[in-house]
Every structure is written in structure tokens, then in C-alpha cells.
Amino acid sequence: MTQTDYVRQQHHEFVAASDVAMADGRLQKILGELGDSLWLRNRQAWEALTDSDQVRERARAIKDATLAELDVHLATLEASVHRLGGSVHWAPTGDDACRIVLDIVRRHAARKVVKSKSMTTEEIHLNHALAEADVETIETDLGEYIIQLAGHRPSHIVGPALHLSADDVAGILTESGGTPVPSDRHQMAAVARERLRSHFAQADVGITGANFAVAETGTIVLVSNEGNARLTTTLPKVHIAIMGIEKVIPRLADLPFFLKVLARAATGQKLSIYTSLITGPRREGELDGPDEFHLVILDNGRSRILSGPLRESLFCIRCGACLNACPVYRSVGGHAYGGVYSGPIGAVLTPLYDGLAANQHLPHASSLCGACQAACPVKIAIPQMLIELRGQLHDTPGGSNRWESFAYRWWYRVVKSPFWYGWATWLATRTVGRWFRKRGWVRKMPGPVANWTQSRDFPAPAPERFRDWWRKEGHRDD
Ligand code: SF4
């Protein structure tokens, strides 16, 4: 199966997948608890940081300014990595990035690779490409390890196994190891740690993502709550880091602003347990570290986004806070979105990376309530971007519903004309408004709008128009 076929197979229809997720009581319980934990911690973290607004604005401004001169900063990063003895590879597409990684892996005749959690490698389906080349890949982040054993996709940007309960995880560990594992979190973590140790020792290559890459120093920054990223980058002889072009930041002095907001937004922590700054391969006299360091810089459509109206999506630091805040994500979970990225930012990124035509429901998978933007550490205007994508759907083959377009065209004409607006409101009050005067709500609507009242009532128009009441009270129209 080619990479493209594999990606296509991953996608499915959002509405149908959402129905399945909403009927799954076990998943609903897990998602319900998400709001009480991660989202609450995010809000408390912003409240506890006295200058949170300034820090978030500063982080946003750094992103904005960096993207304005992205070519310059990427060239500086390349020069810095070379100066340190590392190699830089440019990957225009996900397939190119997989090819580059496979070339390095083959050159070292590597049979086993350990990986730390990286959404960029998920985006390019690197594990699939490595498996096709008969290279064993072991995910070493606990959540990623569990879903790899189960054959699942990540359901959350920072908590890939968030859709699983402790009992589910114990079942997966038991089945894969052949000995019973109790559903106690500490014991499960100990079992996974024990199993992963030998893989670290045997692996020839370690692969990571990069939360940030500092241009002036050539430093790759990895943020995690487990020690696996450190083992992945120090034990194998070769370290490959894969990053999107937007992950570069100009100076080391910019980093504290992002570290301050990332952990708070993701988990409510002041700082993640591990923040690793990796500056090139092992130097003479150093005890640990890889002999070779490779940095793969991925475009995969990002430079096209950079010059378009959805540029702000490149500010994203993959903290997952918008998922935890989103009422849609908290109802349907991550797998319903079909792509690698889920939640509000996934509803923007998946159509951008994998095509709007194949993901037409995603821009509509939002109530546009704004909770995502409020939770976002860099204040990305996700609702506005979803509206932009909804607009672009009109020019996408099969992207707009004929009846919906017809209705909106008429609605637009009516509200623009005082005469027709007056006539329409008069008609609505004299008919529906008077029929449902007593109850005030319409319980069942007919025809193409019947779906609206399937799970909620529709507010009936008032039996009298405001302008009629206004005049009756003796006021003038002007
Ligand atoms: S859009 Fe904002 S809140 Fe959502 S993952 Fe990206 S940085 Fe975090």
C-alpha cells in the first residue's frame, strides 16, 4: 500500500464517526472527565500566572515576527546545525521526509528504531513507512506505546491514549505481554518501563520531533513529562529530529515565553518535568549522545499556508488546550475527526494538509463559541479560520449543500432590504409567532430544517414585531 493510499484509508466521514462516538457510553464517561481535569487546569493556570496575558501576547508576537522572516531564520538554523556537526535535510512533502529517514536508517543497516512522541511523524505516517521497509519501530512515550500495541491512532495531541480507561490499558498490556497486569497506574507504568528498557538498549536510531528549534544556537527543544525523549536522543548512535518549518524560533531568549505557556496550556503545570535542549551530536569528551544528528525540516504544505488567510494556524505549539475546551471534541473525542490532528485546530489543519474536499465536514465541526481561542496560549483565532474554510467550501467540488446555499442566498437578500425584511418579519409573527404564542417554542420543524428540532426546540418568533410594539408605544422609527 502506498503512503497516499494509507492516508486515504485513515480518513472517514465525521458525522457518522461522531454518531458512533456519542453512542459509546465508556468514551462519553472519559470525555466528560476531561472537562473537569485538563480544561479546568488550563483555566486555573492562566489565573495563577499574573501576567499571563502579556506572556501569551509576547509568545504570539514572536511567532508572528518569526513567520514574517521564516526563510532567514531557517537558513540561520541550518547554518547553526552544520556548525555543530549535524546534518540538515529539507523535505518538501511527507513522502520526502519518510524517504530521507529511511535512507539514513538503511545507511546504518538499522533494524530497530525507538521514537518519542511526535505529531509531525504522525502527520507523515512515518511508522507505516518504516514498517513497510521492515524496520521495527517502538514508540516510547507511554500513551503512544499503548496505542501502538492496540493499533489505534492518537485521539489527543498531548494525550494520545486519552480515549482509553485504566482497565482498557491493563487489558492491552496483559494481552501483549501474556501475563496479567493490574489496572493500577503505577504498576502499569512500571510494566511498560521494564519492557521499553531493552528496546532503548537495542535500537540503532532514535527519532524525535521538536517542540522548538532555536535558530541562533541550532538547539532542538523537547518538552515531555517522561524520561523517554532523553533516552531516545542519547542511547542510539543516530538521532533524527523531524520538525515542521514553523517550529523555528530566532533566539534562545525567546524560549522561556513558550515554555511558560506550553505546559500551562497543555496540563496546567508550571513547567513540564523534562525540558531537553539538544545542541548537535556528541562532542569529544562527552559521555553520552549520538554520533550523528540529523534534522529533517518538513514543509508539507506549510509554505502555501504561510501566504494565505490561514497563516495563523502556523502559530500552533501543539498544546492541545483547544481540544480540552471544545464542546464538540468533548462530545465526540479525537478519532471522529479522522485525521492525525483533532479538535478545533485539527478541524483547520486536517483540511489544510490533507485537502478540503476530503474533509468537508470538519470546518462545520464547531459551534464557533470561541472557547478554543480563549484557551489557546498564542490566542489563535480558530473560529475565524473555520469560517474562512466554510467560505472556501463553496468553491470546492461537492463542498456546499444546494439547499443550504439557496437558503442563505435568499436570507442575504431579505436581510439587506428593509422592505423585504419588514415583510418577512410581519409574515413570521402573523403565522408561526401566533400559532406558537402560548408555548413560545417550536418542537418539530418540517422538511429540510427538521434536523434542527431533532434534539432541541426552536424559539418561536414573537407574536408581535418589535417595530410594531415600538410604534404602538408612541415612538418614532428614527
Ligand atoms: S491551536 Fe492553540 S490551543 Fe490548540 S493546540 Fe494549537 S496552540 Fe494549543
Boltz pocket constraint, residues with backbone or C-beta under 6 A from the ligand:
constraints:
  - pocket:
      binder: B
      contacts: [[A, 157], [A, 265], [A, 315], [A, 316], [A, 317], [A, 318], [A, 319], [A, 320], [A, 321], [A, 322], [A, 323], [A, 345], [A, 372], [A, 375], [A, 376], [A, 377], [A, 378], [A, 379], [A, 380]]
      max_distance: 6.0
